[in-house]
Amino acid sequence: MTLVQHAEPIIILLAEDNPADFQLTAEALKESKIRNQLFHVNDGAEVLEFLRKKGKYADVPRPDVILMDLNMPRKDGRRTLAEIKEDPELMGIPVVILTVSDAEEDIIKSYNLHANCYVTKPMDLDEFAKVVRGIEDFWFTIVKLPPNKEAGKA
């Protein structure tokens, strides 16, 4: 397979409240074949602050893709996903649900809320790293992402 080369790094927003899962995801993405810039938030409220460039997030770039856990404090992934997909300015950003839940109800609800993908985190560390690499391979080498609305802006 020929890798897609991006002029600019892929901007990834990772919404994850578990420090160990954040660390594993960050390490897997660090070893990536694709240049990426990873931003991390701990909950859904921070996701929306980041996306709307509020407060300390005033100068962050718009993400090309969001990797989001469902079970987070303050505002969970379900409510956050619903707000993202209802907002005309944000709805085009692909959202990959990356969670431990394999409950059919969570899967159905996530897709009904217009998640672009639903991935269950494995408990095994090596399998977890493989899953993150699989997400990377699919979303950053196979899929054509929508143009970033901030591309070319000063």
Buried (B, 14 or more C-beta within 10 A) or exposed (E): EEEBEBEEBBBBBBBBBBEEBBEBBBEBBEEBEBEBBBBBBBBBBBBBBBBBEEEEBEEBBBBBBBBBBBEBEEBBBBBBBBBBBEBEEBEBBBBBBBBBBEEEEBBEBBEEBEBBBBBBBEEEEEEBBEBBBEBBBEBBBEBEBEEBEEEEEE
